[in-house]
Amino acid sequence: MAEVPSIAGMKLLVLITLFFSILLSARAGNVIFIHPDGAGIAHWQAARFFFRGPDGELNWDRLPHIAVYRGHMKDNLTATSNGGATVHAFGVKVPAAAFGSDGVSAQPPIAAGGKTESLMTEAKSQGFKIGIINSGSIIEPGTAAFLSSVADRKLNAQIARQIIESGADVILSGGEEWFLPENQTGRHGKSGSRKDGRDLVARARELGYTIVYDRRELAAVPPETTRLLGIFAAAHTFNDQIQSDLDARGLPYYVPDAPTLAEMTAKTLELFAGKKFFLVVEEEGSDNFGNYNNARGVLESLARADEAFGVALSHVEKNSDTLLITAADSEAGGMDVIGLDGSEIQNAIADNGRDKNGAPYSLYEKGYPFQSAPDQFGKRHPFLITWATLQDTSGGIVVRASGLNAEKVRGSFDNTRIYRLMRETLFDSKTTP
């Protein structure tokens, strides 16, 4: 007959089980949040077809945990870039007008963690290395709302100044115009836009930043650098215009000398090696090109975002103490994909450039549809891209994650939970109400 465990033994077993349960649910570590702005499921579907083929796999596909993103604002069903970023940075619902603020003033909201500061500011106070990376200007809210609080999104000079004086260890973006006064020409050949006469480049040097301006200079930054500022374009590092204007002016999608999002991410992770850190990375081109209904520009920006996912995933695979999490806050342009079967009707629609309901189509070139990369049978498939609007939509957006605590990304995931999971990972579950 088996021996019945004693009451004391059973209590000890329960306590041990509870201890390990708490231990596993409260693991603290580092966070990389990648925000491919404006990119919903259809955007990634198009990128997969074009670059990898229908049976292929993007780096984005390799993030194993997935949930449906719910991104409504306090006063709007569709998020603004600034309002959505504020929710990610503070973990509470705010009005669409908010920019690191409560939406009615320049004051930060009370975050879900109970403090009147963003998660990134809190992480800095707890000894974490913090960094923001953006393919757009320094004033873009997807990253800026983590370090700046203003009453109006148009207060670009204030936003740039607050970021430079935030104490962030790494700041990499475009936007030189917001560093310099109007009468001063920058390294990228254009005059500044500041009306207050401030020179933020000089201020950054006073604060101990190493300043770089292009891909070559970034690559040469030594790993022992403690503060790094990259200013890689006068405005964005991309030319967000309609395709016909880019063709007419002979402009590339991205500034050739500017580092890619992947290069910026790789350098930052090199500088943060062996340290606890919180890094927010945004590909802004996917949103801006989408709002111009420029399909080829969107695909180029998604390729760059996906390359950055590859860098981040490589880091996570080697460092089990890091969470990689990603989500957009809205879809740019209501983009979608239509496969063509070669019928006369579909070809006629494609040649006309519009659906029967008037919705515009994007072809690779006039009269020629996009072609997918080969499928598993070696066949390429023609497709076109259709647009619903020039605005942002609520769209089909997902949260994906890999690494530490990533298994908690599942089901239906409200935008406030991005903050909560990042905060739990940076600190521990007991600090998040």
Secondary structure, 3 states (H helix, E strand, C coil): CCCCCCHHHHHHHHHHHHHHHHHHHCCCCEEEEEEECCCCHHHHHHHHHHHCCCCCCCCHHHCCEEEEEECCCCCCCCCCHHHHHHHHHHCCCCCCCCECCCCCCCCCCCCCCCCCCCHHHHHHHCCCEEEEEEEEECCCHHHHCCCCCECCCCCHHHHHHHHHCCCCCEEEEECHHHCCECCCECCCCCECCECCCCCHHHHHHHCCCEEECCHHHHHCCCCCCCCEEEECCCCCCECCCCHHHHHHHCCCCECCCCCCHHHHHHHHHHHCCCCCEEEEEEECHHHHHHHCCCHHHHHHHHHHHHHHHHHHHHHHHHCCCEEEEECCCCEECCCEEEECCCCHHHHHHHHHCECCCCCEEECCECCECEECCCCCCCCCCEEEEECCCCCEECCCCEEEEEECCHHHCCCEEECHHHHHHHHHHHCCHHHCC
